[in-house]
Amino acid sequence: MEYSSIVFFFLLLLSTSCRAAFDPSCSSSSSSDSELSIFHIYGKCSPFTPPNVEASSWLSTVMKMASNDPKRLSYLSSLAAQKPTIAPIAPGQVINVGNYVVRAKIGTPGQLMFMVLDTSNDAAWIPCSGCVGCSSTVFDTNTSSTFASLDCSASECTQLSGASCPTVGSGSCSFNRSYGYASSFSATLSHDTLGLGNDAVPNYAFGCINAVSGGSVPPQGLLGLGRGSLSLLSQSGSLYSGVFSYCLPSFKNYYFSGSLKLGPLGQPKSIKTTPLLTNPHRPSLYYVNLTGISVGRVSIPIPSELLAFDPNTGAGTIIDSGTVITRFVQPVYTAIRDEFMKQLKGPFSSLGAFDTCFAATNEEVAPTIALHFTGLDLKLPAENSLIHSSSGSLACLAMAAAPNNVNSVLNVIANLQQQNLRILFDTANSRLGIARELCN
């Protein structure tokens, strides 16, 4: 608080008791006991002596005081000019993974890591020095002055699902996780400073990976953006007020042209939103109410129970940054595919996971697919609904049915369908927003 502000507050408290001592006119009582008198710091009722200026010149006193105004204006301007926290995002091909990565720093001094962005996970994971099976890029814990492992008595350990602790004593808090296809890792819960954009989040709890099996674990770590207790939103507390958004550039892009915006500042003012739904059994996931799907001008007849949100079974629809292509439960996908093929004609072929491929020369007449949410309709541009073969001769419907070996009641809107869109996650107001934004 500035000196003049302190004096002002002090005088408010003392004015009624001090004023009579300096001038009889200062002794007049206020019209109400709840009122306090206010007077100038160098006025006749003030106990303070004016600076050494010409005794006859009140103007000189005012001018002397006004000389400090530029500093205050500079301070006020700095408050008005606060900038949003922005961390760059790039397609994962910069480190040969299929997901999107955010540029982050860990430790003191900060060590650069390209961490996979995952809205369906909470805890962050980072490969650490000495890791068996990790890539060559690891976090060197020995060179960070703020790094520390957490033991089983730490509150973060009690919040970690599947934490392993010795039955006797208070040893390190360790855990194992499976991730992706036939991959897993073991880690020790630790904390250090996490840097995103110009912000530093101190004592950020994360898994320090010490061993990896399989090829699906993100090589430079993962940043959990879910809604659980160890996620970025929870650990950053009031810093970001439960709000973030991202724009994912085209997956064919090689640059960090996308962005992760943290906090309410700088978020779109005009954006259509749909309510976020909460599943107490799967609290980290961002459920939304998908009410229907259109192909061209045709609204697909889908039984409501295939889209309905059901916390008990986990059924419904989630928005996820970690899945590559959108997956619908089998009957929903079949209905979309059949109507798409009906309107486009053919011939059709298959390519890997995609069963609706056609000559790229017919792409211009492919029908538009629209996803209908409560209060929000999202028409997918061609780049968000079609994917091309490496030769470019084929275009394929970039969606598929959920695999038989996973929870077959869950629909997942994946990152390929989110390209060049600003996706706003406002957990404070339980809403998700979507607006078109080119971030290539």
Secondary structure, DSSP 8 states (H G I E B T S, - for coil): --HHHHHHHHHHHHHHHHGGGT-GGGG---SSTT------TTSTT-SS---SS-TT-HHHHHHHHHTTHHHHHHHHHHHHT---EEEEEEEGGGGT-SSEEEEEEETTTTEEEEEEEETT--SEEEEEEEEES--S--B-GGG-TT-EE-BTTSHHHHTSTT-B--SSS--B-EEEEE-SSS-EEEEEEEEEEEEETTEEEEEEEEEEEEEEESS-S-TT-EEE-SSSTTSHHHHTGGGSTTEEEEEB--TT--S--EEEEESSTT--SS-EEEEEE--TTSTTS-EE-EEEEEETTEE----GGGT--BTTTTBEEEE-SS-SSEEE-HHHHHHHHHHHHHHH----EEETTEEEEEEGGGGGG---EEEEETTEEEEE-HHHHEEE-TTSSEEEE-EEE--TTS-TTEEEE-GGGGBTEEEEEETTTTEEEEEE----
